[in-house]
Amino acid sequence: MQARAIMLAISWASVSLTLTAGASRAALPPQAEKQQDATEKQGGPQAEEKEMVQPKQHASIPDQEPVPTAQHGFRELGKDFLLDQRQIWTSPARLRFSDTDWLVPLSGITAGLLVTDRDFSKHLTQNPTTISHYKTLSDAGVGALIGGAGAMWLLGHASHNEHWSETGFLAGEAALNSLVAVESFKYSLRRERPYQGNGSGAFFQNGGTSFPSEHAAAAWSVAGVIAHEYPSPFVKVMAYGLASLVSVSRVKTHQHFPSDVLVGSVIGNLVAQDIYSRHHDFELGGGEWRSISQIFRGDGNSSLANQGSPYVPLDSWIYPALDRLIGMGMIDSGFTGVRPWTRSECARILTEATDRVDGGPTEAQRIYQLLETEIQG
């Protein structure tokens, strides 16, 4: 009876996420309507061409045509997946000294949990009924998040709601990429689960698949995408609340140690942020999602090369246009600077696409020409 109540509550949470996201999109601020009217009155072929890549400040206009800043479909999934994996596994090469501000504390917390994992797990309840209830919670929680994202993708296609479709697609893409990373660590480190061996969580043991937690990674990756596609307080509380419930429940069920779920949650969140920032179509709506590195580094780039060069405003169409070229593989070092970027930094990044854009996709050539005119003209 309790298990049924748990499943009913989780199902309600999943439906609430989907319905709340739809309600968030339906609300259109008066400023957006005025901006749309002003945009429609602008003439000239150059304005129309630039509009294809220039995002609006309020991007949830129902009758607005989609822009080619991001493409979501199964045809592009294979290529995007390979680019995503390259971005994930090469990310350590882009770390800076300033990243120690968050990497050192995170490493310290993880090390502390690794030391105390065994004692913590031994003090948890051993009651089979309680453990079974928590297992139901963890499975239902991750199922609600993934099911909610899948429902948004299906309903988005059925109702031609592109924001819903993108949310479901990017959530699935983030979950897939995070699970690949987690599984790679799992079968490389081979840590025993709390109920295996002597309960110490020894690494490099046959049959060990505890570190990190795939449930936590999947839950936090999906929750992160949903929470930023529809950045209302209620959606964030629901999404991150379910993800936290999954993480805690995995520890309570003796399936994972606390360090397992911490690292899994961090991997899921970092991967989701990377997927969202590179593939999200800002014209559809949603909020900005800055990486942990960007938060700790602060805004701007203080290199000598950029001193005296004006910054490009954060709401400029230049950023999503450069992101699109990065997603198409025309640019490699788009994440070397923290936004806002200076015009000279944007010009330097754009030069990387000079050789690749020739013979590349027509869309890439068009975006490159617009950027070249805007930045260097």
N, C-alpha and C positions, 0 to 999 in steps of 0.2 A: 504493500500500500504506500509506504514511504517512497519507494523507488518510482512509482507512478506519479506521485506528487512532484518529485524532483524533475522527472522528464517533462511534466506539464509546465512547470515553472520555466525550465530552460527553453522549451518550445515557444512559450509566450515571449521570452526575451528575444529570441531570434526573429519572431514576427514583428516585435516592437522596433527592432533595429531597421528592418526593411521599411516599415510604414513611416517611421520617423524620418528616415532619409528622404523618402518621397515628399513628405510635408516640407522638409527643409528646402527642397528644390523649388517647390511651388511658389514660395514667397519671393516676390521680385521687388526690390527697393525702387522708389520713385526715381532715384538718380540713374538707375540702369535704363529706365525707359527714356529719360531725357538723353542719355548718352547714345542710345540706339538711334533716336531720331536725328541727333546731330551727325552721326556717322552716315546715315542714309542720305543726308543732304550734301555730303562731300562728293565732288565730282572728279573726273579725270581718271584715266586708266592707271596712273601710278598709285593713286590712293586706293583704288580697288584691288590692285595687285598686292599692295602692302597689307591690306586688310586680311588677306589670306593667312598671314602669319602673325599679325598683331593682335594680342589678346586684349579683351576689354577688362575694365576694373571689376565690373559685375558681369560674370560670365554665365548666369543662369537664365538667359533670355530664351523662352521656349521656341520661338520661330527662327532662331538664329542658325545659319548654316554652319556645319562643323569646319574646323580649320585643320590643315594637314600638319599640325605640330606634333601629333601622336596618332598612330594607327594601331587598332586593336583587333586582332582576328587570328584565327588558327593558321592562316597562311604565313603570317609574320612571327608566329610563336616560336618556331624552330630557330630562326635567325636571332630573334630577341633573346631567347634562352641562352644561346652561345655567347652573345655579347654580355648578357647579365652575369654569366658564370665567369667570364674573363674579368669583368669589373670587380666581382666579389673576391676572386682569388689573387688579383693583383693590387687590391686596396692597401695592403701593408706597405707597398712601395711608395704610396702617396702620403704616408704619415709624416708629420713634422714634429719638431721638438716640443712645440706647444701642446701636442696631443697627450703628452705625459700628464697634463693637468687632470685628465679624466681616466687615462689608462692605468696610471699608478694606483689611484684609489680603487678602481675596479679590480685590478689584480690583487690588491691587498684584501679586499672583501672576499674575493674568490678563494684566495689562499686560506683565509680564516675559516671559511666554510668547509674547505677540504679537511682541515684539521679537526673540526668539530662535527663533521657529518655523521660519524659512527655513533658518538654519544647521543646526538640529537635524535637519530632514528630509533635508537634503543628505548628512548623514553616515550615514543609514540604508542598509542593504543594498539594492542594485538587482537582486539575483538574482531572476529571474522565478519560479523554483520556490519559493524562500523566501517571496516575497510571496504566492504562491498558497496556500501552507500557512497563512499568517496570515489570509488572507481566509476560508479555510475555518473557521478557529478563531472568527473574529468572527461569522460567520453561524451557525455551529453553537452558539456560546455564547448568543447572543440567542434562537435558536430553542429551545434547551433551557429557558431561563427562561420564555419565553412558552408553550412546549409543556407544561412542568411545571405552570404556573398553569392552563392550559386543561384539563389532565388532572384537576387537583384539582376544578375546577368540574364536569366531567362525572361523575367518580367520586363527588363529593359528592352530586349529585342522584340518582345510581343507588343509593347506599347510605344516603341520607337523613342524610348527615353535613353539618350546616349550617356547621360551621367550615371544612371543605374548600371548600364552595360559596362561602362569603363570601370566602375567600382568593383563589380563582380569579377571582371577579367583581371584587373591588376591585383586584386586580393588573391586570386588563384595563382597568378604568376609569382607573387611574392612568397606564397606558401610553398610552391614547387621549388623555387630556388633555395629557400631556407632549408627545406627538407634534404635537398641534395648536399648542402654544406654539413648539416647535422649528421646525416648518415655516414658521410666521409669520416667525420671525427669519431663517430660511434664505433665503427669497425676498425679504425686505426688504433684508438686508445683502449678499447675493450675493457671498460670498467665494469666490475660486477655490480649487480643491483643489491639493495639492502638485504634482500632475503636470500642472496646467494653466498656461498662460502661461509666465512665467519662473520659476515656483516660489516667488514671494514671498508668495503668499496675499493678493493685492490684493482689496479690497472693492469693491462696486458694479460688478461686471463681469458682462457677459452670460454666462449659463450657469454662474455661480458658485453652488454649493450646499454649501459646506464647513462653514460656521459657523452653528449648533453641530452636534454629531454626534447624529443621530437614533438610531443604534445604541446609543450610550452612554446617552442619555436613556431609551430603552425598557428597557434592561438594568437600570439603577439604580432605575427606578420599580418594576418588577416585583420586583427583589431586595429593595427596602426593605419592601414589603408582606409578602412571605413571611417575611422575617427578623423582623418584629415580630408577625405572627400566630402564629408558632412561635419564640419568642425563646430557643432553645437555642443554645449555642456552635457545635455542629456545623452547624445550619441556617444560622446567620449566616455562618460561614466558607464554606460551600458557595455560598450565594446571592451574597454580596459578592465571593467569589473569582471566580465566573463573570462577574459584572459588571465586575470589574477586568480580567479576561482579555479581554473584549470591547473595553474602552476601549483597552488597550495594543495589541491586534491591529489596531484601526482606524488607529492611527498607523503601525504597522509595514508596513501594506499601502499606505501613501502615499495613503490615502483622506481622511485628516484630519491637521491639525496638532495638537500637544498642547493648545493653547488651545481647540480645537474640542471635544475630548472632555472637557476639564475643565468647560467651561460646560454642555455637554450632560448630564454626570453630575450637576452641581449642580441643573439644572432638573428632571431626572427625580426626584432625591431630594426636593427641596422640594415638588414636586407630589404625590408619593406620600405624604409626611407629612401634607399638607393633606387629601388624600382619606381616608387612614386615620383621622385624628383626628376627622373629621366624620361618617364613615359606618360606622366599625367598631362592631360590637355587642360590648361588653365582656363580656356574659354568656356569650358563646361561648368566651371565652378570649383569649389574646394578651397582649402587654405594652404598657405606655405608651410613646408616641412623642412626645417633646417636640420642638418646633421649635428651630431654631438660635437664633431670637430669644429664646425662653423660656430656653434654656440660658445665654445671655449676660446676660439681664436678671436672672436669679435668680428664686427662688420669692417669691411674695407681691407685693402692690401697696402701695407706700409713700406713696400720695397722702394728703393731709390728710383727705380725705373718709372714708377708711377707718380712720383712727387711732381706736383704742378699740373697734373692731368686731371680734368674734371671727372667725377663719378657719373656713371650711367644710372639713372633712377631705377629703383627696384621694380617699379611697375612698367618699365619699358618693354616693348615687344622684342627688343634685341635678345633678351635672355632666353625666352622660349624658342626663338629662331636658332640661336646657338645650340640650345639643348637638342633641337631636332637634328642638326648636323652631327652632333655628338652621337645621338642614337643611330644615325645612319652610317656611323663609322668614318665620317669625314674628318673628325677632330678627336685627338686622344687626350689632350691635357686640359680639358674644360674645367676640371675640378681642382686645378692647382691654385686658384684664387678664390677667396671668400667674398661673396657678394655683399655690397655692390662692387662691381669692377670699374676700373677707370676706362676711359675710351682707348688709351694706349694699350691696356691689357686686353681689351676686346679685339683691337686690331692685331695684336700679336697672336691671339688664339685663332683668329680668322685666317691668318697666313698659313696655318697648318693645313687648311683645306684647299689651298691653291692648287697643289699638284693632283690631289685626289678627285677634286670636283670635275675636272676635265674627263669626259667619258663616263662620268657617274650618272646617277638618276637625274632626270629632268627637274624634279622637284628640288634636289640638292643644288643644282646650278642656279635655279631661280632664286632660292633663298640666299645663296652666296652673293648673287648680284645685288640683291636688295640690301644685304648687310654691308657690302663693300661701298655702296653708294651712301648709305647712312653714316657709317663710321669714318670712312676716309674722305668722303665728299664734303 
